[in-house]
Amino acid sequence: MARAAQAAAIVALLALMLLCLAWELWLAPLRPGGSWLALKALPLALPLAGVLKGKRYTYQWSSLLILVYLAEGATRAWSDHGLSRNLALAETALSLGFFAAAVCYARLSRAR
């Protein structure tokens, strides 16, 4: 069960990183030609090594980091229109997916 949670967290984190980059560079940037807002994908790279290695502490603190992306996705889903709204909904779903998988992995991997 812990391996499934780890795999789900890895997939959600990588997909969220790709979504953030594609959204702000090609799909629906704030300015034509891309936006500096693509740098929002950088903080997601910080927990990547620990998540891949299955470090419990990384899962714990990254579950707090991901809430920023959940808040951004919810805010932009409420305020944006068209493709940007759909991308915001995807960001919200991926953030929730990572959060659930990270919390699940952290609980399942704790010392007994």
PENORZI-V725433 format. One record per backbone hydrogen bond with DSSP energy under -0.5 kcal/mol. NH is the residue of the N-H (numbers start at 1). CO is the residue of the C=O. If there is no record, write none. Layout:
BEGIN
nh=[NH | NH]
co=[CO | CO]
END
This chain:
BEGIN
nh=[5 | 6 | 7 | 8 | 9 | 10 | 11 | 12 | 13 | 14 | 15 | 16 | 17 | 18 | 19 | 20 | 21 | 22 | 23 | 24 | 25 | 26 | 27 | 28 | 34 | 35 | 38 | 39 | 40 | 41 | 42 | 44 | 45 | 45 | 46 | 46 | 47 | 48 | 49 | 51 | 52 | 53 | 54 | 54 | 55 | 56 | 59 | 60 | 61 | 62 | 63 | 64 | 64 | 65 | 66 | 67 | 68 | 69 | 70 | 71 | 72 | 73 | 74 | 75 | 76 | 77 | 78 | 79 | 80 | 84 | 86 | 87 | 88 | 89 | 90 | 91 | 92 | 93 | 94 | 95 | 96 | 97 | 98 | 99 | 100 | 101 | 102 | 103 | 104 | 105 | 106 | 107 | 108 | 109 | 110]
co=[1 | 2 | 3 | 4 | 5 | 6 | 7 | 8 | 9 | 10 | 11 | 12 | 13 | 14 | 15 | 16 | 17 | 18 | 19 | 20 | 21 | 22 | 22 | 23 | 31 | 24 | 35 | 36 | 37 | 38 | 39 | 41 | 41 | 42 | 42 | 43 | 43 | 45 | 45 | 47 | 48 | 49 | 50 | 51 | 50 | 54 | 55 | 56 | 57 | 58 | 59 | 60 | 61 | 61 | 62 | 64 | 65 | 65 | 66 | 67 | 68 | 69 | 70 | 71 | 72 | 73 | 74 | 75 | 76 | 81 | 82 | 83 | 84 | 85 | 86 | 87 | 88 | 89 | 90 | 91 | 92 | 93 | 94 | 95 | 96 | 97 | 98 | 99 | 100 | 101 | 102 | 103 | 104 | 105 | 107]
END
